């Protein structure tokens, strides 16, 4: 009986963490506010899902395992895209000295 109560709870957990991650990545904005990208929060949520994947290895149904793998893959790809999109702050990049011609 406890097993039937748990049906869907794992899916709800994965989907909830996935949605929170997408919000942190600025892909959704609750309440109609302007989206805000919070990469640190997104990374932590992705790490939590990764830990969940490690800790539940061998204990999930094929459907649950597939949901978790697909969710993690999509979130990781979206995270990388957002990191690449993030503007760099002046001073983050090493200064490039202009090339000078050798003295003769």
N, C-alpha and C positions, 0 to 999 in steps of 0.2 A: 504494500500500500504506500509506503514512503517513497518507493521508486516512482510511482505514478504522480505523486505530488511534485517530484523533482523534474518531471518532463518539462522542457522549455526553460528552466531556470538557468542552465548553463548558457543557452543561446541568448537569453536576456542579459546575462552578465557580459558576455563577449560583445553583444551589440551596444550595450550601454557604455562600456569602456571605449568602443570604437567611435561612438558618437561624441563622447567627451574629447577624444583625441582630435576628431575632425573640427570640433569647435575651437580647440587650442591651436589648430593649424589655420584658423581663420576661414574655413570652408563653409561654416554655418554660423549664424549669429542669432542666439536666442533673444527673444524680446524685441527684435527689429533694430537692435543697436548695430553700429558699424562693426564689422568683424575685426577682431584683434588677434594677431599672431603671437602666440606664446610658445616658442620652440622648446623651452625647458620643460614646461608642463606636458607638451606633446611627447617629448622623449621619455619622460617618466611614465606616462600611460602606456607607451609602446613597450617599455621595459617590464611593466607589470604584466601585460599580455604575454610577453616572452617568458616570464617566470611561470605564469600559469600554464603555458604550453609545456615547459620543462617538468613541472611538478605533476601534471596530469598525464604524462606520456604513458601509454599502455592502458589507460583507464577510461578512454573516451570511445564513444561509438564512432564509426566511420564518418557519419554526418557531422558530429561535433568536432572531430579532428579537422575535417575539411573546412568547416566554418572558421575555426580558429586560424588555420594556415592561410586561408584566403584573406581574412581580415588583417592579419599581421603583414602579409605581403603588400596589400593595398596601402596600409597605413605607412609602412616603411618607404614605399615608393613616393607617396605624397609628401612625407617628411623631407626626403632628399630633394624633391622638386622645390619645396618651400625654402630649404636652406640655400639652394642655388639662386633663388629669386631674391633672397634677402639682400638689401643694399649693404655694401661694405661701408664702414665708417672710416673717414679719412684718418690715416695713421695706422690702420690695421694692416695695410700692405707695405712691404718694404719699399723704400724709396729707390727709384732707378736713376742712376746717374747718367747724364747724357754722355754718349761716346765722344771721346776726343781723339783727334788724329795724333798719331805718335810724332814726337818731335824728331826732326832729322839732324 
